[in-house]
Amino acid sequence: MAYLIHVANVLYLLSYVVKDILWLRLLSIFGGTLLLVSYVAAVPPAFTPLAWGCVFAAINGYQVYLLILERRPVRLKEEEQRLYQLVFRSLTPREFVKLLGLARWEHARAAERVVERGRELDRMMVIVSGAMDVEVDGKAISRLREGKFVGEMSFVTGQPPSADVVATAETRYVWWPRGELQKFLAGNPALRAAMQLVIGTDLAAKLRAA
């Protein structure tokens, strides 16, 4: 059974060479399985390394399962795909799906006040279709169209909004509760960095337009 040990070590060596973590774990499992066979075939059987080998194989097997789940194709509904293309293309589709898990979809009627100046805002929104006006003292100072954030400054600074935001027509938008989103991003540093980039890009575009 010595040849099994040699083959197993060759597989372990290959696992150290490959860059894909999935293949690394698969090769480790194959190599470990050959070692388990050699432990069973030994006279007497080597029960201690056999037990540890089973533990390592189980851990690697579970990690392979998680990796396969993460690599499954992401299917988005038409409206979700539109939002992804409008705003969140810098995120991976799977990151976007995680973000959508916290989102709520809503309609605003024409002339409905979505944001009130000086009143604490508990959400951050993105317009999917339609438009909203940013108003100060009843006067529109800018128009936000599809793909634009609403309430992002309050989300970033924690301060009440400095202007009203009013729907100009029937408007479809998606929103995230501020507290839930902040907590979620705090636990996902990579996604938080991606979201900061998305929000920063939106703010820069609004400043250029102003």
C-alpha positions in Angstrom: 0.0 0.0 0.0 3.0 2.3 -0.1 2.0 3.5 -3.6 -1.2 4.9 -2.1 0.8 7.1 0.2 2.9 8.3 -2.7 -0.1 9.1 -4.9 -1.8 10.8 -2.0 1.3 13.0 -1.4 1.4 13.9 -5.1 -2.2 15.0 -4.9 -1.4 17.1 -1.8 1.5 18.7 -3.7 -0.8 19.5 -6.6 -3.3 21.1 -4.1 -0.6 23.5 -3.0 0.1 24.5 -6.7 -3.5 25.2 -7.9 -4.9 28.7 -7.3 -8.6 27.8 -7.2 -9.6 27.1 -3.6 -12.3 24.6 -4.8 -9.7 22.4 -6.6 -7.3 22.8 -3.6 -10.0 21.3 -1.3 -11.0 18.6 -3.8 -7.4 17.4 -4.3 -7.0 17.4 -0.5 -10.0 15.2 -0.2 -8.8 12.8 -2.9 -5.4 12.6 -1.3 -6.8 12.2 2.1 -9.1 9.4 0.9 -6.1 7.4 -0.4 -4.4 7.8 2.9 -7.5 6.6 4.7 -7.4 3.4 2.6 -3.8 2.9 3.5 -4.6 3.3 7.2 -7.4 0.7 7.0 -5.2 -1.7 5.1 -2.3 -1.4 7.5 -1.6 -4.3 9.9 -2.7 -3.5 12.5 -5.0 -0.7 11.2 -3.8 2.8 12.1 -7.0 4.0 13.9 -5.6 7.3 15.2 -4.6 8.8 11.9 -7.7 7.2 10.4 -9.9 9.2 12.8 -8.1 12.4 12.1 -8.2 11.9 8.4 -12.0 11.4 8.6 -12.3 14.7 10.5 -10.2 16.6 7.8 -12.2 15.0 5.0 -15.5 16.0 6.6 -14.3 19.6 7.0 -13.0 19.8 3.5 -16.2 18.2 2.2 -18.4 20.8 3.9 -16.2 23.6 2.6 -16.6 22.2 -0.9 -20.3 22.2 -0.5 -20.3 25.8 0.5 -18.1 26.8 -2.4 -20.4 25.0 -4.9 -23.4 26.8 -3.4 -21.6 30.2 -3.8 -20.7 29.4 -7.5 -24.2 28.5 -8.6 -25.6 30.8 -11.3 -27.5 33.8 -9.9 -30.9 34.3 -11.4 -32.5 37.7 -11.2 -36.0 38.8 -11.9 -36.4 41.4 -14.7 -36.9 44.2 -12.2 -33.9 43.1 -10.2 -31.8 42.8 -13.3 -32.7 46.3 -14.2 -31.7 47.7 -10.8 -28.4 45.8 -11.0 -27.6 47.3 -14.4 -28.6 50.7 -13.3 -26.7 51.0 -10.1 -24.9 48.0 -8.8 -22.8 46.6 -11.6 -19.6 47.1 -9.5 -21.0 44.4 -7.1 -20.9 40.7 -8.0 -24.3 39.3 -8.7 -24.1 37.2 -5.5 -23.2 40.3 -3.5 -26.2 42.0 -5.1 -28.5 39.2 -4.1 -27.3 39.4 -0.5 -28.1 43.1 -0.6 -31.5 42.5 -2.1 -32.3 40.2 0.8 -32.8 43.3 3.0 -34.6 45.4 0.4 -38.2 46.4 0.2 -40.0 47.5 -3.0 -42.5 50.3 -3.0 -44.5 52.7 -5.2 -44.8 56.4 -4.6 -47.8 58.3 -6.1 -47.4 61.5 -8.0 -46.8 64.5 -5.6 -46.1 62.1 -2.7 -43.5 63.4 -0.3 -41.0 60.6 0.1 -38.5 62.5 2.3 -39.3 65.4 4.6 -36.7 68.1 5.3 -35.4 68.0 8.9 -37.2 64.8 9.8 -35.0 61.8 10.6 -34.9 59.4 7.7 -34.8 55.7 8.6 -34.1 54.4 5.1 -32.0 54.7 2.0 -33.7 54.4 -1.4 -32.9 54.0 -5.1 -35.3 55.0 -7.9 -36.0 52.1 -10.3 -38.5 53.9 -12.5 -40.1 57.4 -12.5 -38.5 60.5 -11.0 -38.4 62.6 -7.9 -37.7 66.3 -7.3 -35.5 67.6 -4.6 -37.2 70.7 -3.1 -36.2 73.4 -0.7 -38.9 75.7 0.5 -41.3 74.3 -2.1 -38.9 75.0 -5.0 -37.4 72.2 -7.0 -33.7 72.5 -7.2 -32.9 69.2 -8.9 -34.5 66.1 -10.3 -33.6 62.5 -9.5 -34.3 60.0 -12.1 -34.0 56.2 -12.3 -30.8 54.7 -10.8 -30.3 57.6 -8.4 -30.1 57.2 -4.6 -32.4 59.1 -2.3 -31.4 59.7 1.4 -27.9 58.5 0.9 -26.4 61.6 2.7 -28.5 60.9 5.8 -27.4 57.3 5.6 -23.7 58.3 5.5 -23.8 61.2 8.0 -26.7 60.2 10.3 -28.1 63.7 10.0 -31.7 64.6 9.0 -32.2 65.5 5.3 -31.7 69.1 4.3 -34.4 69.0 1.6 -37.7 67.5 0.7 -38.0 64.8 -2.0 -41.3 64.6 -3.8 -42.3 62.1 -6.5 -43.1 63.8 -9.8 -45.1 60.9 -11.1 -45.9 57.3 -10.3 -42.5 56.1 -9.1 -41.1 52.7 -8.3 -38.3 52.5 -5.8 -36.4 50.1 -3.6 -35.4 50.9 -0.1 -33.3 49.5 2.8 -33.9 50.2 6.5 -30.9 52.2 7.7 -30.2 50.3 10.9 -30.5 46.8 9.3 -28.3 47.9 6.3 -25.6 49.4 8.5 -25.5 46.3 10.7 -25.4 44.0 7.6 -22.5 46.0 6.0 -20.6 46.1 9.2 -20.5 42.3 9.1 -19.5 42.3 5.4 -16.4 44.5 4.9 -15.9 43.7 1.2 -19.6 44.5 0.4 -19.4 47.6 2.6 -16.4 48.9 0.6 -18.3 48.1 -2.7 -21.4 50.0 -1.4 -19.3 53.0 -0.4 -17.9 53.1 -3.9 -21.4 52.9 -5.4 -22.8 55.7 -3.1 -19.7 57.8 -3.7 -20.1 57.5 -7.4 -23.7 58.6 -7.1 -22.8 61.6 -5.0 -20.1 62.7 -7.4 -22.5 62.5 -10.3 -25.0 64.7 -8.4 -22.3 67.3 -7.5 -21.2 67.5 -11.2 -24.9 68.0 -12.2 -25.3 70.7 -9.6 
